[in-house]
Amino acid sequence: MTGSFPDTGRPRPVMADVARHAGVALGTVSNVLNNPQIVAHETRERVLKAIDELGFVRNNAARSLVTGRADTVGFVIVDVGNSFFVEMARGVEEELDEHDIRLLLANSDVDLAKQDSYIGVFEEAKVAGILLAPLDAPLDAARAARHRGMPVVHVNWPGDEDSCGVVVDEELGGYLAARHLLDQGLRRLAFAGGPFSLSAIAQRHTGARRAVAEVDGADLETIETHSITVRGGYALGEQLSSRPAAERPEGLVSASDALAAGAIQTLQLAGVRVPADIAVVGYDNNHFAQDSSVPITSVGQPGHEMGRIAAQVLYEEISSPAEHRHRTITLTPTLFPRTSSAAV
């Protein structure tokens, strides 16, 4: 007999079934799964053959109840379509692999209810800990999970008295973007993004204002958009291109690469040249920055490094809870010059 049990209503095989099929003790099966190096080669092969023939799959949730630990970590990200979060997940996985911990990845898809639901799913699965790259919204579900004893580390969001966080200095990112345009000799700048109720957008705007305030004769117009998507960029481009040339900004700081890409496309269709008429800087350094018709200068966040550090902090809390101290780690963004700002 090979493969798994046919769909006859029979229960899934358990370790005792494997032991009977292989003609060994239950403890031997456990050793093959958990400490294979102490089992004789022939016995180990017999047990592995029985596992394959019966279609046995170990129940890690049940195992964690017995051992008091799990070998998995859950990670809820806000948008799997954003390469920034994909790089973050790669960094997490790379770090966890060094500790022989597996990663379970969930996409909240910018939906708070889904985010909270996945936190509950991971709690029920008794993962060792949860990483959360959250929406800019109340984190009640994460807070409740922590109070029930589940380690939770925020990524791209600060920690608090009960948790750790790994963030990027968003204000510095906005400052770098505006300062870059000012260093090109541009003085009429605009910052576009929104809504400003999002903390990251507000912080980037604050950084851009700080840079402009340092330069005599410079001015920053603020344009609040409904979103920082490509579609939002189309509307932004239409708004700017409809103005007389003398009333347009010379340089645009966009709160995201997607917003910048949409704006550039619409501006070019209207005959406004980028960067000759309007120089543009985006934010995130994701695929929109490199795939746009005009490669976009962008402020990049170290997503991979954020993921690795967040996983390190979570592992520290899991493995040494008594010595662990909650903290927020702040990383530095980097400006990547490209054609859209004429600084290549």
VEXTI-646126 format. One record per residue (C-alpha): residue in one letter; residue number from 0; x, y, z. Coordinates in Angstrom, 2 decimals. Example, Ala and Ser with C-alpha at 12.3 -4.5 7.8 and 13.67 -1.06 7.14 Angstrom:
<vextis>
{vexti A; 0; {12.30; -4.50; 7.80}};
{vexti S; 1; {13.67; -1.06; 7.14}};
</vextis>
This chain:
<vextis>
{vexti M; 0; {0.00; 0.00; 0.00}};
{vexti T; 1; {1.39; 3.42; -0.96}};
{vexti G; 2; {0.20; 6.98; -0.54}};
{vexti S; 3; {-2.32; 8.28; 1.96}};
{vexti F; 4; {-5.52; 6.64; 3.10}};
{vexti P; 5; {-8.28; 6.80; 0.48}};
{vexti D; 6; {-11.20; 9.06; 1.24}};
{vexti T; 7; {-13.30; 6.46; 3.08}};
{vexti G; 8; {-14.01; 8.43; 6.22}};
{vexti R; 9; {-11.16; 6.74; 8.10}};
{vexti P; 10; {-9.27; 9.01; 10.52}};
{vexti R; 11; {-5.85; 10.31; 9.65}};
{vexti P; 12; {-3.01; 8.06; 10.78}};
{vexti V; 13; {-1.34; 8.92; 14.09}};
{vexti M; 14; {2.05; 7.98; 15.51}};
{vexti A; 15; {0.65; 4.79; 17.03}};
{vexti D; 16; {-0.44; 3.63; 13.56}};
{vexti V; 17; {3.08; 4.27; 12.27}};
{vexti A; 18; {4.58; 2.29; 15.17}};
{vexti R; 19; {2.31; -0.71; 14.48}};
{vexti H; 20; {2.94; -0.56; 10.73}};
{vexti A; 21; {6.70; -0.43; 11.23}};
{vexti G; 22; {6.73; -2.97; 14.07}};
{vexti V; 23; {8.49; -0.63; 16.52}};
{vexti A; 24; {7.72; 1.10; 19.80}};
{vexti L; 25; {5.89; 4.42; 19.86}};
{vexti G; 26; {8.98; 6.03; 21.39}};
{vexti T; 27; {11.04; 4.92; 18.40}};
{vexti V; 28; {8.73; 6.77; 16.03}};
{vexti S; 29; {9.05; 9.87; 18.23}};
{vexti N; 30; {12.85; 9.58; 18.11}};
{vexti V; 31; {12.84; 9.27; 14.33}};
{vexti L; 32; {10.83; 12.49; 14.10}};
{vexti N; 33; {12.69; 14.45; 16.77}};
{vexti N; 34; {16.10; 12.85; 17.32}};
{vexti P; 35; {16.81; 10.72; 14.22}};
{vexti Q; 36; {20.55; 10.57; 14.94}};
{vexti I; 37; {20.01; 8.21; 17.89}};
{vexti V; 38; {18.01; 5.65; 15.89}};
{vexti A; 39; {19.73; 2.79; 14.04}};
{vexti H; 40; {19.78; 3.31; 10.27}};
{vexti E; 41; {17.68; 0.23; 9.39}};
{vexti T; 42; {15.05; 1.05; 12.02}};
{vexti R; 43; {14.91; 4.67; 10.92}};
{vexti E; 44; {14.40; 3.65; 7.29}};
{vexti R; 45; {11.60; 1.24; 8.31}};
{vexti V; 46; {9.79; 3.98; 10.22}};
{vexti L; 47; {10.21; 6.50; 7.38}};
{vexti K; 48; {8.80; 3.91; 4.96}};
{vexti A; 49; {5.77; 3.41; 7.21}};
{vexti I; 50; {5.26; 7.17; 7.42}};
{vexti D; 51; {5.29; 7.39; 3.63}};
{vexti E; 52; {2.97; 4.43; 3.11}};
{vexti L; 53; {0.42; 5.62; 5.66}};
{vexti G; 54; {0.58; 9.28; 4.65}};
{vexti F; 55; {1.30; 10.30; 8.23}};
{vexti V; 56; {1.69; 14.06; 8.85}};
{vexti R; 57; {2.94; 15.18; 12.25}};
{vexti N; 58; {0.68; 17.51; 14.23}};
{vexti N; 59; {2.95; 20.36; 15.26}};
{vexti A; 60; {0.20; 22.10; 17.20}};
{vexti A; 61; {-0.27; 19.02; 19.36}};
{vexti R; 62; {3.47; 18.62; 19.65}};
{vexti S; 63; {3.84; 22.17; 20.93}};
{vexti L; 64; {1.30; 21.42; 23.68}};
{vexti V; 65; {3.48; 18.56; 24.88}};
{vexti T; 66; {6.90; 20.16; 24.51}};
{vexti G; 67; {5.89; 23.66; 25.54}};
{vexti R; 68; {7.35; 25.19; 22.38}};
{vexti A; 69; {6.68; 25.41; 18.66}};
{vexti D; 70; {9.01; 25.50; 15.68}};
{vexti T; 71; {6.96; 27.99; 13.65}};
{vexti V; 72; {6.49; 31.76; 13.65}};
{vexti G; 73; {3.55; 33.57; 12.06}};
{vexti F; 74; {4.00; 36.77; 10.06}};
{vexti V; 75; {1.03; 38.96; 9.08}};
{vexti I; 76; {1.90; 41.52; 6.40}};
{vexti V; 77; {-0.33; 44.31; 5.21}};
{vexti D; 78; {0.11; 43.93; 1.44}};
{vexti V; 79; {1.83; 41.01; -0.30}};
{vexti G; 80; {1.62; 42.97; -3.57}};
{vexti N; 81; {4.11; 45.53; -2.26}};
{vexti S; 82; {7.70; 44.40; -2.84}};
{vexti F; 83; {8.77; 46.22; 0.33}};
{vexti F; 84; {6.84; 43.70; 2.43}};
{vexti V; 85; {8.02; 40.79; 0.29}};
{vexti E; 86; {11.64; 41.78; 0.98}};
{vexti M; 87; {10.74; 42.04; 4.65}};
{vexti A; 88; {9.39; 38.49; 4.61}};
{vexti R; 89; {12.56; 37.24; 2.91}};
{vexti G; 90; {14.63; 38.79; 5.67}};
{vexti V; 91; {12.45; 37.16; 8.33}};
{vexti E; 92; {12.69; 33.76; 6.67}};
{vexti E; 93; {16.46; 34.03; 6.26}};
{vexti E; 94; {16.94; 34.76; 9.96}};
{vexti L; 95; {14.50; 32.10; 11.18}};
{vexti D; 96; {16.18; 29.47; 9.00}};
{vexti E; 97; {19.31; 29.92; 11.10}};
{vexti H; 98; {17.32; 28.85; 14.15}};
{vexti D; 99; {15.53; 25.98; 12.37}};
{vexti I; 100; {12.18; 27.79; 12.73}};
{vexti R; 101; {9.65; 27.74; 9.92}};
{vexti L; 102; {7.67; 30.77; 8.76}};
{vexti L; 103; {3.92; 30.95; 8.17}};
{vexti L; 104; {3.00; 33.99; 6.08}};
{vexti A; 105; {-0.42; 35.67; 5.99}};
{vexti N; 106; {-1.57; 38.65; 3.90}};
{vexti S; 107; {-4.11; 40.96; 5.56}};
{vexti D; 108; {-4.60; 42.72; 2.20}};
{vexti V; 109; {-5.07; 46.11; 3.90}};
{vexti D; 110; {-8.05; 44.73; 5.83}};
{vexti L; 111; {-8.11; 45.13; 9.62}};
{vexti A; 112; {-10.61; 42.31; 10.11}};
{vexti K; 113; {-8.36; 39.91; 8.18}};
{vexti Q; 114; {-5.34; 41.10; 10.13}};
{vexti D; 115; {-7.07; 40.39; 13.44}};
{vexti S; 116; {-8.35; 37.05; 12.14}};
{vexti Y; 117; {-4.86; 35.88; 11.19}};
{vexti I; 118; {-3.53; 36.83; 14.61}};
{vexti G; 119; {-6.22; 34.57; 16.05}};
{vexti V; 120; {-5.36; 31.75; 13.64}};
{vexti F; 121; {-1.70; 31.90; 14.64}};
{vexti E; 122; {-2.61; 31.91; 18.33}};
{vexti E; 123; {-4.78; 28.82; 17.86}};
{vexti A; 124; {-1.94; 27.12; 15.99}};
{vexti K; 125; {0.26; 27.83; 19.03}};
{vexti V; 126; {3.10; 29.34; 17.03}};
{vexti A; 127; {6.15; 30.38; 19.01}};
{vexti G; 128; {5.56; 34.06; 18.24}};
{vexti I; 129; {3.99; 36.51; 15.81}};
{vexti L; 130; {5.53; 39.18; 13.61}};
{vexti L; 131; {3.09; 41.87; 12.53}};
{vexti A; 132; {3.50; 44.50; 9.79}};
{vexti P; 133; {0.19; 46.19; 10.60}};
{vexti L; 134; {-2.26; 48.63; 9.16}};
{vexti D; 135; {-2.17; 52.13; 10.60}};
{vexti A; 136; {-5.09; 51.29; 12.88}};
{vexti P; 137; {-5.80; 50.19; 16.47}};
{vexti L; 138; {-3.85; 47.05; 17.35}};
{vexti D; 139; {-6.28; 45.65; 19.89}};
{vexti A; 140; {-6.00; 42.04; 18.68}};
{vexti A; 141; {-2.21; 42.10; 18.86}};
{vexti R; 142; {-2.32; 43.66; 22.32}};
{vexti A; 143; {-4.77; 41.01; 23.53}};
{vexti A; 144; {-2.58; 38.22; 22.15}};
{vexti R; 145; {0.42; 39.63; 24.01}};
{vexti H; 146; {-1.53; 39.77; 27.24}};
{vexti R; 147; {-2.34; 36.09; 26.78}};
{vexti G; 148; {1.39; 35.37; 26.62}};
{vexti M; 149; {2.04; 35.40; 22.86}};
{vexti P; 150; {5.24; 37.25; 21.87}};
{vexti V; 151; {4.40; 39.83; 19.18}};
{vexti V; 152; {6.96; 42.03; 17.41}};
{vexti H; 153; {5.87; 44.88; 15.15}};
{vexti V; 154; {7.60; 45.47; 11.83}};
{vexti N; 155; {7.33; 48.91; 10.21}};
{vexti W; 156; {5.58; 50.01; 13.39}};
{vexti P; 157; {6.97; 51.09; 16.78}};
{vexti G; 158; {6.79; 48.92; 19.86}};
{vexti D; 159; {5.41; 49.96; 23.24}};
{vexti E; 160; {5.78; 48.99; 26.87}};
{vexti D; 161; {4.65; 45.42; 26.08}};
{vexti S; 162; {6.28; 44.80; 22.70}};
{vexti C; 163; {9.23; 45.45; 20.41}};
{vexti G; 164; {9.15; 47.21; 17.06}};
{vexti V; 165; {11.42; 47.78; 14.07}};
{vexti V; 166; {10.88; 50.98; 12.08}};
{vexti V; 167; {12.54; 53.23; 9.53}};
{vexti D; 168; {13.08; 56.93; 10.20}};
{vexti E; 169; {10.23; 58.20; 8.00}};
{vexti E; 170; {10.89; 61.85; 8.77}};
{vexti L; 171; {14.47; 61.47; 7.60}};
{vexti G; 172; {13.19; 59.84; 4.42}};
{vexti G; 173; {11.01; 62.83; 3.60}};
{vexti Y; 174; {13.92; 65.12; 4.39}};
{vexti L; 175; {16.27; 63.21; 2.04}};
{vexti A; 176; {13.72; 63.37; -0.79}};
{vexti A; 177; {13.18; 67.12; -0.54}};
{vexti R; 178; {16.83; 67.89; 0.13}};
{vexti H; 179; {17.76; 65.99; -3.03}};
{vexti L; 180; {15.51; 68.24; -5.14}};
{vexti L; 181; {16.76; 71.37; -3.40}};
{vexti D; 182; {20.32; 70.31; -4.14}};
{vexti Q; 183; {19.39; 70.28; -7.84}};
{vexti G; 184; {18.69; 74.01; -7.51}};
{vexti L; 185; {14.90; 73.62; -7.44}};
{vexti R; 186; {12.98; 75.91; -5.12}};
{vexti R; 187; {9.25; 75.44; -5.83}};
{vexti L; 188; {8.50; 72.02; -4.41}};
{vexti A; 189; {5.32; 70.10; -3.72}};
{vexti F; 190; {4.72; 67.18; -1.36}};
{vexti A; 191; {1.93; 64.82; -2.43}};
{vexti G; 192; {0.49; 61.94; -0.45}};
{vexti G; 193; {-2.28; 60.98; 1.85}};
{vexti P; 194; {-4.30; 60.68; 3.77}};
{vexti F; 195; {-2.25; 62.53; 6.39}};
{vexti S; 196; {-3.98; 60.52; 9.10}};
{vexti L; 197; {-1.46; 57.81; 8.15}};
{vexti S; 198; {1.51; 58.34; 10.44}};
{vexti A; 199; {4.14; 57.45; 7.84}};
{vexti I; 200; {2.75; 60.01; 5.37}};
{vexti A; 201; {2.62; 62.68; 8.03}};
{vexti Q; 202; {6.20; 61.98; 9.10}};
{vexti R; 203; {7.51; 62.09; 5.52}};
{vexti H; 204; {5.73; 65.43; 5.05}};
{vexti T; 205; {7.34; 66.76; 8.24}};
{vexti G; 206; {10.78; 65.77; 6.94}};
{vexti A; 207; {10.19; 67.49; 3.59}};
{vexti R; 208; {9.06; 70.68; 5.35}};
{vexti R; 209; {12.20; 70.63; 7.50}};
{vexti A; 210; {14.43; 70.39; 4.43}};
{vexti V; 211; {12.65; 73.27; 2.68}};
{vexti A; 212; {12.88; 75.43; 5.80}};
{vexti E; 213; {16.67; 75.17; 5.62}};
{vexti V; 214; {16.90; 76.84; 2.19}};
{vexti D; 215; {16.21; 80.53; 1.64}};
{vexti G; 216; {13.64; 81.20; -1.05}};
{vexti A; 217; {12.37; 77.61; -1.11}};
{vexti D; 218; {8.67; 76.84; -0.80}};
{vexti L; 219; {6.71; 73.62; -0.24}};
{vexti E; 220; {3.15; 73.17; -1.46}};
{vexti T; 221; {1.18; 70.39; 0.23}};
{vexti I; 222; {-1.18; 68.25; -1.86}};
{vexti E; 223; {-3.14; 65.70; 0.15}};
{vexti T; 224; {-4.29; 62.74; -1.95}};
{vexti H; 225; {-6.92; 60.14; -1.09}};
{vexti S; 226; {-4.40; 57.33; -1.52}};
{vexti I; 227; {-0.83; 56.66; -2.59}};
{vexti T; 228; {-1.76; 54.26; -5.38}};
{vexti V; 229; {-1.15; 54.49; -9.13}};
{vexti R; 230; {-4.75; 55.60; -9.57}};
{vexti G; 231; {-4.14; 58.38; -7.05}};
{vexti G; 232; {-1.10; 59.31; -9.13}};
{vexti Y; 233; {-3.23; 59.66; -12.24}};
{vexti A; 234; {-5.42; 62.22; -10.46}};
{vexti L; 235; {-2.34; 64.01; -9.14}};
{vexti G; 236; {-0.81; 64.21; -12.61}};
{vexti E; 237; {-4.04; 65.60; -14.05}};
{vexti Q; 238; {-4.18; 68.24; -11.33}};
{vexti L; 239; {-0.60; 69.39; -11.92}};
{vexti S; 240; {-0.72; 69.29; -15.72}};
{vexti S; 241; {-3.90; 71.38; -15.80}};
{vexti R; 242; {-2.07; 74.34; -14.26}};
{vexti P; 243; {-0.17; 76.99; -16.20}};
{vexti A; 244; {3.53; 76.11; -16.32}};
{vexti A; 245; {4.47; 79.02; -14.02}};
{vexti E; 246; {2.14; 77.65; -11.31}};
{vexti R; 247; {3.45; 74.12; -11.31}};
{vexti P; 248; {6.07; 72.96; -8.82}};
{vexti E; 249; {9.59; 72.44; -10.15}};
{vexti G; 250; {10.02; 69.38; -8.01}};
{vexti L; 251; {7.60; 66.81; -6.60}};
{vexti V; 252; {8.12; 64.70; -3.48}};
{vexti S; 253; {5.73; 61.79; -3.78}};
{vexti A; 254; {4.85; 59.73; -0.69}};
{vexti S; 255; {5.11; 56.49; -2.69}};
{vexti D; 256; {6.57; 55.14; -5.91}};
{vexti A; 257; {3.13; 54.02; -7.08}};
{vexti L; 258; {1.79; 57.57; -6.69}};
{vexti A; 259; {4.85; 58.94; -8.50}};
{vexti A; 260; {4.53; 56.43; -11.35}};
{vexti G; 261; {0.87; 57.32; -11.97}};
{vexti A; 262; {1.63; 61.04; -11.87}};
{vexti I; 263; {4.56; 60.73; -14.28}};
{vexti Q; 264; {2.47; 58.78; -16.77}};
{vexti T; 265; {-0.30; 61.40; -16.77}};
{vexti L; 266; {2.12; 64.32; -16.88}};
{vexti Q; 267; {3.89; 62.91; -19.91}};
{vexti L; 268; {0.59; 62.32; -21.73}};
{vexti A; 269; {-0.19; 65.99; -21.16}};
{vexti G; 270; {3.18; 67.06; -22.58}};
{vexti V; 271; {4.79; 67.89; -19.23}};
{vexti R; 272; {8.37; 66.60; -19.27}};
{vexti V; 273; {9.93; 64.67; -16.39}};
{vexti P; 274; {12.41; 65.75; -15.16}};
{vexti A; 275; {12.88; 68.82; -17.40}};
{vexti D; 276; {9.60; 70.47; -16.32}};
{vexti I; 277; {8.96; 68.66; -13.04}};
{vexti A; 278; {11.57; 66.55; -11.24}};
{vexti V; 279; {10.05; 63.70; -9.21}};
{vexti V; 280; {11.18; 61.71; -6.18}};
{vexti G; 281; {9.18; 58.70; -4.98}};
{vexti Y; 282; {9.28; 56.60; -1.86}};
{vexti D; 283; {9.72; 52.85; -1.12}};
{vexti N; 284; {12.16; 51.95; -3.93}};
{vexti N; 285; {9.91; 49.12; -5.08}};
{vexti H; 286; {9.22; 47.79; -8.58}};
{vexti F; 287; {7.28; 50.93; -9.58}};
{vexti A; 288; {10.51; 52.93; -9.22}};
{vexti Q; 289; {12.46; 50.80; -11.68}};
{vexti D; 290; {9.66; 49.77; -14.06}};
{vexti S; 291; {8.22; 53.25; -14.66}};
{vexti S; 292; {8.56; 54.80; -18.13}};
{vexti V; 293; {10.98; 57.19; -16.44}};
{vexti P; 294; {13.03; 55.39; -13.75}};
{vexti I; 295; {12.07; 57.06; -10.49}};
{vexti T; 296; {14.47; 58.47; -7.92}};
{vexti S; 297; {13.25; 56.94; -4.68}};
{vexti V; 298; {13.84; 56.77; -0.96}};
{vexti G; 299; {14.39; 53.13; -0.11}};
{vexti Q; 300; {13.58; 51.43; 3.16}};
{vexti P; 301; {15.75; 48.46; 4.18}};
{vexti G; 302; {12.93; 45.90; 4.12}};
{vexti H; 303; {15.19; 42.85; 4.17}};
{vexti E; 304; {17.18; 44.20; 7.11}};
{vexti M; 305; {13.99; 45.13; 8.94}};
{vexti G; 306; {12.74; 41.58; 8.57}};
{vexti R; 307; {15.99; 40.05; 9.81}};
{vexti I; 308; {16.19; 42.32; 12.84}};
{vexti A; 309; {12.52; 41.79; 13.73}};
{vexti A; 310; {13.04; 38.01; 13.58}};
{vexti Q; 311; {16.15; 38.33; 15.74}};
{vexti V; 312; {14.26; 40.33; 18.35}};
{vexti L; 313; {11.37; 37.86; 18.33}};
{vexti Y; 314; {13.72; 34.89; 18.72}};
{vexti E; 315; {15.40; 36.68; 21.62}};
{vexti E; 316; {12.04; 37.11; 23.33}};
{vexti I; 317; {11.03; 33.49; 22.66}};
{vexti S; 318; {14.29; 31.92; 23.80}};
{vexti S; 319; {15.14; 34.23; 26.74}};
{vexti P; 320; {11.92; 35.84; 27.96}};
{vexti A; 321; {13.29; 36.66; 31.42}};
{vexti E; 322; {16.22; 38.67; 30.04}};
{vexti H; 323; {14.33; 40.26; 27.14}};
{vexti R; 324; {13.70; 44.01; 27.20}};
{vexti H; 325; {11.14; 45.61; 24.91}};
{vexti R; 326; {12.46; 48.33; 22.62}};
{vexti T; 327; {12.00; 50.00; 19.23}};
{vexti I; 328; {14.85; 49.79; 16.72}};
{vexti T; 329; {15.03; 52.59; 14.13}};
{vexti L; 330; {16.81; 52.05; 10.80}};
{vexti T; 331; {17.99; 54.62; 8.25}};
{vexti P; 332; {16.47; 55.09; 4.76}};
{vexti T; 333; {18.60; 55.61; 1.63}};
{vexti L; 334; {18.03; 57.79; -1.44}};
{vexti F; 335; {18.47; 56.06; -4.84}};
{vexti P; 336; {18.93; 58.69; -7.62}};
{vexti R; 337; {17.47; 57.89; -11.05}};
{vexti T; 338; {16.32; 59.67; -14.21}};
{vexti S; 339; {13.16; 61.26; -12.79}};
{vexti S; 340; {15.20; 63.83; -10.87}};
{vexti A; 341; {17.97; 64.24; -13.49}};
{vexti A; 342; {20.52; 63.14; -10.88}};
{vexti V; 343; {22.07; 60.03; -12.42}};
</vextis>
